[in-house]
């Protein structure tokens, strides 16, 4: 059977807000959206649970996450790499 052609997975950049779970981190992603009526930029925030295989991420780290197959009930993202370490 032929392999399915998969496109590039979505990637997001966010800040780790929780690393209390085993092999899982919670990443807060912020984006700016223009308000449809007032034309002012509004900050939208969303939390994603991401798989961290080696438990390397710490709270405050800036990470790149990419979309993947469902890994558990809430996890659909994997930590691709750590962009900035917290001091």
C-alpha positions, 0 to 999 in steps of 0.5 A, spaced: 500 500 500 502 506 498 504 511 503 499 517 504 502 524 502 502 529 508 504 536 507 508 540 512 505 540 519 503 546 523 508 549 527 507 554 533 511 558 538 509 559 545 512 559 552 512 553 557 507 554 563 507 548 566 512 542 566 509 538 572 506 532 568 511 526 565 513 527 558 508 533 557 508 540 557 503 546 557 505 551 552 501 558 552 501 561 545 499 568 543 497 571 537 494 578 535 487 578 531 484 585 529 477 586 531 472 586 526 468 592 528 473 596 532 480 595 528 484 594 534 489 588 535 486 584 541 491 579 544 488 572 543 491 566 548 490 559 547 494 553 551 496 546 548 498 540 551 505 538 547 509 531 548 516 532 551 519 526 550 526 527 554 522 532 559 527 537 557 523 543 557 522 548 563 517 553 565 519 559 561 522 556 556 520 559 549 519 552 544 517 551 537 511 545 537 508 542 531 502 538 530 502 531 530 497 525 530 493 524 537 498 522 542 492 522 548 486 525 550 488 532 549 495 531 546 496 533 539 502 537 539 510 535 539 515 539 542 520 540 536 525 544 539 527 549 544 528 556 542 530 560 548 532 557 555 530 561 561 536 563 566 
